[in-house]
Amino acid sequence: MRVTLATVMSVDARITQGETVKTSFWRSVEDGAVLKKLIGQNQVLIMGRRTYQVVRPKPNDKRLLVILTANPEKFADQAVPGSLEFVSLSPKQLVALLDTRGYQTALLLGGASNVPFIESGIVDELYLTVEPSIFGEGLPLAQGMAAATPLRLVEHQQLNRQGTLLLHYEVIKNTWLLRPTDSLTGQHQDADGNNPVTQQMRAPHNIDNTENCYCCNQ
């Protein structure tokens, strides 16, 4: 399954303005058009409980809407099997379930779920709309992420005269990462933070040890 993350954010990478989840009063019309197009390209929409309670999307038979919540039983009266479902699953468990049901594409409407989905390694691409505002406060794009995730810019586009930008990235998977804290020791870690390989830093690097190292192949 291909998983796409889409979110709108400020220049200082805030996906909410303060504690307000609703984005309709600060996101551009152009971003709304981008989101509508992405929704149309995916079979499954995934969002968190808070986003759902603010947006209140209506279920339909065109695509499955999955709501992430710690208490799905509280929404049993709203659930519509195959259209609107509430689950308490990890990102990998959810994707595995959707796979068994024959779904091939899913769109994650970014929020507090950004970090667990990215860290699980199941996100394949990101569409980030940057609105020309600085909030100072609000939920960061990737708050509390334990490890760096390398990305590659696929395309970028200015959406309007004010300067709203659309950034399309693909997630680079199965690479070795050099964390800033490891730069003096030469300790390399994979994208999950496991199996560190410590080697003496030298220039040039031994390609046998670093051919999969993201920092050495840019």
C-alpha positions in Angstrom: 0.0 0.0 0.0 1.2 3.5 -0.8 0.7 6.0 2.0 0.7 9.8 1.3 0.9 12.4 4.1 -0.7 15.8 3.3 -0.7 18.8 5.6 -0.8 22.6 5.5 1.6 24.5 7.7 3.0 27.9 8.5 6.5 29.0 7.6 7.6 28.0 11.1 6.2 24.5 10.5 3.1 24.8 12.7 0.2 22.8 11.5 -2.2 24.5 13.9 -2.5 28.1 14.9 -2.2 27.9 18.6 -4.5 25.2 20.0 -7.1 25.6 17.2 -7.3 22.5 15.0 -9.4 24.1 12.3 -7.3 25.4 9.4 -10.0 26.8 7.1 -9.5 30.4 8.4 -5.8 30.5 7.5 -5.2 28.0 4.7 -5.4 29.3 1.1 -8.1 28.4 -1.5 -5.3 27.0 -3.6 -4.3 24.5 -0.9 -7.9 23.5 -0.6 -7.8 22.6 -4.4 -4.6 20.6 -3.9 -6.2 18.6 -1.0 -9.4 17.9 -3.0 -7.3 16.5 -5.8 -5.3 14.3 -3.4 -8.4 13.0 -1.8 -9.7 12.1 -5.2 -6.6 10.0 -5.9 -6.8 7.8 -2.8 -9.0 5.0 -1.7 -8.6 5.6 2.0 -8.5 8.7 4.1 -6.9 8.6 7.6 -7.3 11.2 10.2 -7.2 11.6 14.0 -10.2 11.9 16.3 -9.7 15.6 16.9 -9.5 16.5 13.2 -12.6 14.4 12.6 -14.6 16.1 15.3 -13.7 19.5 13.9 -14.2 18.7 10.2 -17.0 16.2 10.5 -16.7 14.7 7.0 -19.7 12.8 5.7 -19.2 9.1 4.9 -19.7 8.0 1.3 -19.3 4.9 -0.8 -16.4 6.4 -2.9 -13.7 5.8 -0.3 -13.1 4.6 3.2 -12.6 7.1 6.0 -10.6 5.8 9.0 -10.6 7.7 12.2 -7.8 7.0 14.7 -9.0 7.0 18.3 -8.0 5.3 21.6 -11.7 4.6 22.2 -13.4 3.5 19.0 -16.3 2.1 21.0 -17.4 5.6 21.8 -18.1 6.2 18.1 -19.9 2.9 17.5 -23.2 4.7 16.7 -21.5 6.8 14.0 -19.6 4.0 12.3 -20.6 2.9 8.8 -18.7 -0.3 7.8 -16.8 0.2 4.6 -17.3 4.0 4.7 -16.6 5.4 8.1 -14.6 3.3 10.6 -13.0 4.1 14.0 -9.9 2.1 15.0 -7.3 1.9 17.7 -4.4 0.4 15.8 -0.8 1.1 15.3 0.2 2.5 11.9 1.6 -0.8 10.7 -1.4 -2.7 12.0 -3.7 -0.4 10.2 -1.8 -0.6 6.9 -1.7 -4.4 7.2 -5.4 -4.6 7.7 -6.1 -2.3 4.8 -3.8 -4.4 2.6 -5.8 -7.5 3.4 -9.0 -5.7 2.4 -7.5 -4.9 -1.0 -6.9 -1.2 -0.6 -3.8 0.2 -2.5 -3.6 3.9 -1.6 -4.2 5.9 1.5 -4.0 9.6 2.3 -3.0 10.6 5.9 -4.4 14.0 6.7 -1.5 15.2 8.9 -2.0 16.1 12.5 -0.8 14.5 15.7 -0.5 11.2 13.8 2.3 12.5 11.7 5.1 11.3 13.9 4.0 7.7 14.6 3.2 7.1 10.9 6.5 8.6 9.7 8.6 6.7 12.3 6.8 3.5 11.5 8.3 3.7 8.0 5.1 3.4 6.1 4.8 6.9 4.7 6.0 7.0 1.1 5.5 10.6 0.2 4.6 14.0 1.6 2.7 17.0 0.2 3.4 20.0 2.4 1.7 23.3 1.7 3.5 26.2 3.3 1.3 29.2 3.9 3.2 32.6 4.1 2.5 33.2 7.8 4.5 32.7 11.1 2.4 31.5 14.0 5.0 31.2 16.8 2.6 28.8 18.6 0.8 25.7 17.6 1.4 22.0 16.9 4.7 21.4 15.1 4.8 19.3 12.0 6.9 16.5 13.6 6.9 17.1 17.4 8.9 14.6 19.4 10.3 12.7 16.4 13.1 10.5 17.8 15.1 10.1 14.6 15.7 12.0 11.4 13.9 10.9 8.2 15.6 11.7 4.9 13.4 13.1 2.1 14.0 13.9 -1.6 12.3 16.9 -3.2 10.2 15.7 -6.2 8.7 19.0 -7.2 7.8 22.4 -5.8 5.2 24.9 -7.0 4.2 28.5 -6.0 0.4 28.3 -5.8 -0.5 32.0 -5.6 0.9 35.5 -5.8 1.1 35.8 -2.0 3.6 33.0 -1.9 1.9 29.8 -0.8 4.2 26.9 -1.7 3.5 23.3 -2.4 6.4 20.9 -1.7 6.2 17.3 -2.8 8.8 15.0 -1.1 9.4 11.3 -1.4 10.6 9.4 1.7 14.0 7.8 1.3 13.8 4.4 2.8 16.4 1.8 3.7 19.2 4.3 4.2 21.9 4.8 6.8 21.5 8.1 8.7 24.3 10.1 10.4 22.7 11.9 13.3 24.1 15.2 14.4 24.9 13.8 17.8 27.0 11.1 16.2 29.0 13.3 13.9 32.2 13.2 16.0 32.1 9.4 16.5 31.2 8.3 13.0 28.3 6.2 14.4 25.7 5.5 11.7 22.1 4.3 12.4 19.4 3.1 10.2 16.0 4.9 9.8 14.6 3.0 12.8 17.5 3.9 15.0 18.6 0.3 15.3 21.9 -1.6 14.7 24.4 1.2 14.9 27.6 0.7 13.0 30.5 2.6 14.5 33.5 3.3 12.2 36.4 5.7 12.2 35.5 8.8 10.2 37.8 9.4 7.3 37.8 11.2 4.0 37.1 9.7 1.6 34.8 7.1 3.3 35.2 3.5 2.6 32.4 2.8 0.1 32.1 -0.7 1.3 30.8 0.6 4.6 28.9 3.7 3.5 27.3 2.9 0.2 23.9 3.1 1.8 24.8 6.1 4.0 22.5 9.0 3.2 24.9 11.6 4.4 27.7 10.2 2.2 25.7 10.0 -1.0 24.4 13.6 -1.3 
